[in-house]
Amino acid sequence: MKIDKEALFASSIGLEVAISIGLGMFFGWWLDKKFDTSPYLFIVFFLAGIGSAVKAVIRIMKMVDMRDETEKEIKNITENFKLSKEDFKEDDNLPD
């Protein structure tokens, strides 16, 4: 069974989004408690977590798009190299 590395990587995006936002919220909450700045640091780190999650989603989208383009290029190349029996009709060594 062949494992598709890109698909496995893309399937982890939900976990990466949740962890980015969750860690941002936790770290902001913890700093707010430590410095008594509630809710300002919580909001800042929550937004930073969302930014990190968006960046991760964009990275996955670019990777998938690049893969699609590569597959199209490979398909075009292989279609140009298809040979038929007519291409060898002058060759006597080919079976009928």
PAZAPA-4460 file (N, C-alpha, C; in steps of 0.05 Angstrom, whole numbers, plus 32768, in hexadecimal, padded with zeros to 4 digits):
% residues 96
    n_x    n_y    n_z   ca_x   ca_y   ca_z    c_x    c_y    c_z   seq   type   mol
   8011   7FE8   8000   8000   8000   8000   8012   8019   8000     1      M     A
   800E   802A   7FEC   801E   8042   7FEA   8010   8058   7FFA     2      K     A
   8020   8066   800A   8015   807C   801A   801C   8096   800B     3      I     A
   8007   80A6   8006   800B   80C0   7FF9   8013   80D4   800E     4      D     A
   802C   80DD   800D   8037   80EF   8022   8028   810A   8022     5      K     A
   8021   8114   800B   8013   812E   800A   7FF7   812C   8016     6      E     A
   7FE9   8116   8011   7FCF   8112   801C   7FD0   810F   803A     7      A     A
   7FE4   8101   8044   7FE8   80FD   8060   7FEE   8118   806D     8      L     A
   7FFF   8128   8060   8006   8142   806B   7FED   8154   806B     9      F     A
   7FDE   8153   8056   7FC6   8164   8054   7FB1   815C   8069    10      A     A
   7FB0   8143   806F   7F9B   813A   8083   7FA2   8144   809F    11      S     A
   7FBA   814C   80A4   7FC1   8156   80BE   7FBB   8174   80C2    12      S     A
   7FAF   8180   80AD   7FAB   819D   80AF   7F97   81A5   80C4    13      I     A
   7F82   8194   80C8   7F6F   819A   80DE   7F7C   819B   80F9    14      G     A
   7F8D   8188   80FE   7F9B   8187   8117   7FAE   819F   811A    15      L     A
   7FBB   81A6   8105   7FCD   81BD   8105   7FBE   81D7   810B    16      E     A
   7FA7   81DA   80FF   7F96   81F2   8103   7F8D   81F3   8120    17      V     A
   7F83   81DD   812B   7F7A   81DD   8147   7F91   81E2   815A    18      A     A
   7FA7   81D6   8156   7FBE   81DA   8168   7FC8   81F7   8167    19      I     A
   7FCA   8203   814F   7FD3   821F   814C   7FC1   8232   815B    20      S     A
   7FA7   822F   8157   7F94   8241   8165   7F94   823B   8183    21      I     A
   7F94   8222   818A   7F93   821A   81A7   7FAB   8224   81B6    22      G     A
   7FC3   8220   81AA   7FDB   822A   81B8   7FDC   8248   81BA    23      L     A
   7FD3   8255   81A5   7FD1   8273   81A6   7FBF   827C   81BC    24      G     A
   7FA8   826F   81BF   7F95   8277   81D4   7FA1   8271   81F0    25      M     A
   7FAC   8259   81F3   7FB7   8252   820D   7FCE   8264   8215    26      F     A
   7FE0   8269   8202   7FF7   827A   8208   7FEE   8297   820F    27      F     A
   7FDA   82A1   8200   7FD0   82BC   8205   7FC2   82BD   8221    28      G     A
   7FB3   82A8   8227   7FA5   82A7   8241   7FBA   82A6   8258    29      W     A
   7FCF   8296   8254   7FE3   8293   8268   7FF2   82AD   826D    30      W     A
   7FF9   82BB   8257   8006   82D5   825A   7FF4   82EA   8266    31      L     A
   7FDB   82E9   825F   7FC8   82FC   826C   7FC6   82F7   828A    32      D     A
   7FC6   82DE   8292   7FC6   82D8   82AF   7FE0   82E2   82BC    33      K     A
   7FF6   82DD   82AF   8010   82E4   82BA   8014   8302   82BD    34      K     A
   800C   8311   82A8   8011   832E   82A8   7FF7   833F   82AE    35      F     A
   7FE1   8331   82B4   7FC8   833E   82BA   7FC0   8352   82A4    36      D     A
   7FC0   8348   828C   7FB9   8359   8275   7FA0   8350   8266    37      T     A
   7F8F   8341   8274   7F78   8334   8268   7F66   8348   825A    38      S     A
   7F5D   8344   8243   7F5F   832E   8230   7F71   8333   8218    39      P     A
   7F82   8347   821B   7F91   8351   8204   7FA5   833D   81F8    40      Y     A
   7FB5   8330   8208   7FC8   831D   81FE   7FBA   8304   81F3    41      L     A
   7FA4   82FD   8200   7F94   82E7   81F6   7F8B   82EC   81DA    42      F     A
   7F81   8304   81D5   7F77   830B   81BA   7F8E   830B   81A6    43      I     A
   7FA4   8317   81AE   7FBC   8318   819C   7FC5   82FC   8194    44      V     A
   7FC8   82EB   81A8   7FD2   82D0   81A2   7FBD   82BE   8194    45      F     A
   7FA4   82C3   819A   7F8F   82B6   818B   7F90   82BD   816E    46      F     A
   7F93   82D6   8168   7F95   82DF   814C   7FAF   82D5   813F    47      L     A
   7FC4   82D3   814E   7FDD   82C7   8144   7FD9   82AA   813D    48      A     A
   7FCA   829C   814E   7FC4   8280   8149   7FB4   827C   8130    49      G     A
   7FA0   828E   812C   7F90   828D   8113   7FA2   8293   80FB    50      I     A
   7FB4   82A6   80FD   7FC6   82AC   80E7   7FD8   8294   80E1    51      G     A
   7FE1   8287   80F5   7FF2   826F   80F1   7FE2   8259   80E3    52      S     A
   7FC8   8256   80EB   7FB7   8241   80DF   7FB2   8248   80C2    53      A     A
   7FAD   8261   80BB   7FA8   8269   80A0   7FC1   8264   808F    54      V     A
   7FD8   826A   809A   7FF1   8265   808C   7FF5   8247   8086    55      K     A
   7FEE   8236   8099   7FF0   8219   8094   7FDD   8210   807E    56      A     A
   7FC5   821B   807E   7FB1   8213   8069   7FBB   821C   804E    57      V     A
   7FC6   8234   804C   7FD1   823E   8032   7FE8   822D   8029    58      I     A
   7FF9   8225   803B   8010   8214   8034   8006   81F9   8028    59      R     A
   7FF1   81ED   8034   7FE6   81D4   802A   7FD9   81D9   800F    60      I     A
   7FCB   81EF   800B   7FBE   81F5   7FF2   7FD3   81F8   7FDB    61      M     A
   7FE9   8205   7FE1   7FFF   8208   7FCE   800B   81ED   7FC7    62      K     A
   800E   81DC   7FDB   801A   81C2   7FD6   8008   81B1   7FC4    63      M     A
   7FEE   81B1   7FC9   7FDB   81A2   7FB9   7FDA   81AD   7F9D    64      V     A
   7FDA   81C8   7F9A   7FDA   81D4   7F80   7FF2   81CD   7F70    65      D     A
   800A   81CD   7F7D   8023   81C6   7F70   8022   81A8   7F66    66      M     A
   8016   8197   7F77   8014   817B   7F70   8002   8177   7F58    67      R     A
   7FEB   8186   7F57   7FD9   8184   7F40   7FE7   818D   7F26    68      D     A
   7FF6   81A3   7F28   8004   81AD   7F10   8019   8198   7F07    69      E     A
   8027   818C   7F19   803B   8178   7F12   802E   8160   7F05    70      T     A
   8017   8157   7F0F   8009   8140   7F03   7FFF   8147   7EE7    71      E     A
   7FF6   8160   7EE2   7FEE   8168   7EC7   8006   8168   7EB4    72      K     A
   801D   8172   7EBD   8035   8172   7EAD   803D   8156   7EA5    73      E     A
   803C   8144   7EB9   8044   8128   7EB3   8030   811B   7E9F    74      I     A
   8017   8121   7EA2   8003   8116   7E90   8008   8121   7E73    75      K     A
   800E   813B   7E71   8013   8146   7E56   802C   8139   7E4A    76      N     A
   8040   8135   7E5A   8059   8129   7E4F   8054   810D   7E46    77      I     A
   8046   80FD   7E56   8041   80E1   7E4F   802F   80DF   7E37    78      T     A
   801C   80F1   7E33   800B   80F0   7E1C   801A   80F6   7E02    79      E     A
   802F   8106   7E04   803F   810C   7DEC   8051   80F5   7DE4    80      N     A
   8055   80E2   7DF6   8067   80CB   7DEF   8058   80B1   7DEA    81      F     A
   803D   80B3   7DE7   802E   809A   7DE0   8035   8092   7DC4    82      K     A
   803A   8079   7DC0   8041   806F   7DA6   802C   805A   7D9E    83      L     A
   8028   8058   7D84   8015   8045   7D79   8024   8033   7D66    84      S     A
   8015   801E   7D5C   8021   800C   7D49   8028   8019   7D2F    85      K     A
   8018   802E   7D28   801E   803C   7D0F   8038   804A   7D10    86      E     A
   8042   8051   7D28   805C   805E   7D2A   8073   804C   7D22    87      D     A
   806D   8031   7D22   8082   801E   7D1C   807B   800D   7D04    88      F     A
   806A   8016   7CF2   8061   8005   7CDC   8077   7FFE   7CC9    89      K     A
   808D   800D   7CC8   80A3   8006   7CB7   80B7   7FF3   7CC4    90      E     A
   80B2   7FED   7CDE   80C4   7FDB   7CEC   80BB   7FBE   7CE9    91      D     A
   80CB   7FAD   7CDD   80C4   7F92   7CD8   80C6   7F80   7CF0    92      D     A
   80D3   7F89   7D05   80D8   7F78   7D1D   80C0   7F77   7D30    93      N     A
   80AB   7F87   7D2B   8095   7F88   7D3D   8081   7F72   7D36    94      L     A
   8075   7F66   7D4A   8060   7F51   7D44   8047   7F5F   7D3A    95      P     A
   8037   7F4F   7D2B   801E   7F5B   7D21   8009   7F5D   7D35    96      D     A
***
